[in-house]
């Protein structure tokens, strides 16, 4: 099978502010681009997660220390 040399545009993740109407779109995009990326450690995924949040969503996890162990907890809390 020959792969075509098509270069797709980079996926842009919009910040999530806690709006329930954008929740599903945000989490599906985040999971496809960051969460399922096996080359990233959980602490790196957590840093990306924090970077893509704002407003109430950001405040909901701001007290959770950035670490491998806390990534899943923060993600579940946001969901």
C-alpha positions in Angstrom: 0.0 0.0 0.0 1.4 3.4 -1.0 0.7 6.3 1.4 -0.2 9.6 -0.2 1.9 12.5 1.0 -1.1 14.5 2.1 -0.3 16.8 5.0 -3.4 17.5 7.1 -3.8 20.8 8.9 -3.0 20.8 12.6 -6.1 20.3 14.8 -6.8 23.3 17.0 -8.3 22.7 20.4 -10.5 25.6 21.5 -10.3 26.5 25.2 -13.1 25.0 27.3 -14.7 27.3 29.8 -17.2 24.9 31.3 -20.1 25.5 28.9 -22.2 22.3 28.8 -23.1 22.9 25.1 -19.4 22.7 24.1 -18.4 19.9 26.5 -18.7 16.9 24.2 -16.9 18.6 21.3 -14.1 19.7 23.6 -13.5 16.3 25.2 -13.7 14.4 22.0 -11.1 16.7 20.4 -8.9 16.7 23.5 -9.0 12.9 23.8 -8.3 12.3 20.1 -5.3 14.7 20.0 -3.8 14.6 23.5 -5.3 11.9 25.8 -4.8 9.0 23.3 -1.3 10.1 22.3 0.9 7.3 23.7 4.1 9.4 23.2 3.0 11.8 26.0 3.4 11.1 29.7 0.4 11.8 31.9 2.0 14.9 33.4 2.4 16.3 29.9 -1.2 15.5 29.1 -2.2 17.3 32.3 -0.2 20.4 31.3 -2.0 20.4 27.9 -5.3 20.0 29.7 -4.7 22.9 31.9 -3.6 25.0 28.9 -6.8 24.4 27.1 -9.1 25.5 30.0 -10.5 28.9 31.1 -13.1 30.3 33.4 -15.0 27.9 35.6 -13.4 24.9 34.1 -9.9 26.1 34.8 -10.9 27.1 38.4 -12.4 23.7 39.0 -9.0 22.0 38.8 -6.6 24.8 39.7 -5.8 23.4 43.2 -4.7 20.0 41.8 -0.9 19.8 41.6 0.5 19.0 38.1 1.7 15.4 38.3 1.3 12.0 36.5 -0.9 10.7 39.3 -3.3 13.7 39.2 -4.0 13.7 35.5 -6.8 11.2 35.5 -8.4 12.8 38.6 -8.4 16.2 37.0 -9.8 14.9 33.7 -12.6 13.0 35.5 -13.4 16.0 37.6 -13.9 18.2 34.6 -16.1 15.6 32.9 
